[in-house]
Amino acid sequence: MQKLFEAEYEGNYIKVRNTWFNGEQLYVNDELQDENLGLAFRSTLYGRIKASEKPKVIKVTLGGNIKMNCSIFVDHEPLDVYLVK
């Protein structure tokens, strides 16, 4: 089973893919930035958005018992996250 979450920040596209057996991956503008392999009930991923002055830090938290939830933060500010699939 796979879940795909997406968010957008200042023209940058953030995707988080969660699968039962292949773990979680964080993509920024279709570039893989972090991954956790295997089965986990809670996970944290980190990435960066390359900005003109200084990079912006992305933090993703995944977790849940019955339903998988995903939160995405850019420099500690939460983004609206959409479940795609």
Buried (B, 14 or more C-beta within 10 A) or exposed (E): EEBBBBBEBEEBEBBBBBEEEBBBBBBBEEEEBBBBEEEEEEBBBEBBBEEEEEEBEBBBBBBEEEEBEBBBBBEEEEBEBEEEE
